[in-house]
């Protein structure tokens, strides 16, 4: 039986198509996008007063499998993702063991095929993510690796990073840089400044990121390689990327939803769910990130979904691991950007098609003849994010008990309904 979405307001970022349309899905494919498609014997879903968009695409998440299945598995990660509107998620290689060879990449990809959304593996830049020896890129690409990163670790050796960027000229997959001078961040747990001093917590200076962003940009210029800068967090980084892009086109950048909403002020209560890497910065940095989104310096928004166990996160602020979960709060956090002058259609672009363009994959679109990856949401529904609602195996979110506005009601992945809030449909 086909699925017919009726009366919804479509926002399609690639073509710019926008308006009230019906969408017919048959055998996993979008067959028609028209006004008033006859109902016939289809499964009818009334989307009146709701937004229809492409399923969200996340370039940056952590699914913990293999190695820490107590925190998350590929399947539970996909369940959390589809409840947040994602139909394609890209998982980072900092697993145990790391994703630095064809066997581990194949393992993740095959697990992903049995999950609720598309899971695309990102391979390591270097063997064991140690920053010393280039990993076997081409054999990982044969097993569907879509990019390469040592995320969680910076490739500190500039010559190794240079070689990694040179390889992108051959395989055409981006290198995703975790730009952080580890010599400046040792033992740091939050942004360095007045608040870290007041709290007596060791700080991480903004310069740790800014220095390595500058280095990575210079190496991108030297090699012409394809560079993607992960989770920018500070004003200086945005300024460097903006300046570089005036003359060169081989660099893209991302920002996390939480860096757009929270600042270092959140740490004042020593809440370990505010401990992330890179750390939450100042209000001035946060506004700079939003301005970078507005002018195209930053292409896309990501979750950096990073599950951790309760026991680890509650082991004291200095001992707690970096990272928070992010799939399920992503949409309402992004919708807050409307208050800063970013239009809804531009937000949807930043969380769908813009992300897929970076990987050069055909995702984040709603077009006839294409695979049906679709999300239906209501930007006006208010709800409280409580622990009992969380689909992830981990609960480490700084947004617990927040009243949020905007809710995913339906997610269709590969033409199948994988998530549905039944109470909102007749």
HUZI-V643866 format. One line per field, one symbol per residue. phi: phi as a letter, one per 20 degrees, with the letter a starting at -180 (. if undefined). burial: b if it has 24 or more other ideal C-beta (glycine too) atoms within 12 Angstrom, else e. A space follows every 50 residues. Layout:
phi=???
burial=???
This chain:
phi=.fddedmedecdffenfbqebecddclndfebcbelfgfldefecedgmc edbfgfddebbcdmdeocffeacffffffffffenedccdefeeecffec bfffffgffffffeeecfddedeffcfllemdcgffffffffdnfdacbd gncefffffffffffffffeemdfedeeebfffedgmfcbgfrgffffem dfddfgffffffffffffffffemfedcefkfccgfffffffffffccce ccbcbefffeddcggffgelfffdeccfffdefffgffffffffenfdfb dcelgcfbfgfffdeogfefffpcfbffdfgffffffgfdnefgffffgf dcffffffelcecmcccfndgedccdbdfdfdbdedgfefeffdcecfdg mfedcobfdbcdclndfdbbeffecf
burial=ebbbbbbbbbbbbbeebbebbbbbbeeebbbbbeeebeeeeeebbebeeb bbbbbbbbbbbbbbbbebeebbbbbbbbbbbbbbbbbbbbbbbbbeebbb bbebbebbbebbeebbbbbbbbbbbbbebebeebbbbeebbebbbbbbbb bbbbbbeeebbbbbbebbeebebbbbbbbbbbebbeebbbbbbebbeebe bebbbbbbbbbbbbbbbbbbeebebbbbbbbbbbbbbbbbbbebbeeeeb bbbbbbbbbbbbbbbbbeebbbbbbbbbbbbbeebbebbbbbbeeebbbb bbbbbbbbbeebbeeebeebbbbbbbbbbbbbbbbbbeeeebebbbbbbb bbbbbbbbbebebbbbbeebbbbbbbbbbebebebeeeebbbbbbbbbbb ebebebbbbbbbbbbbbbbbbeeeee
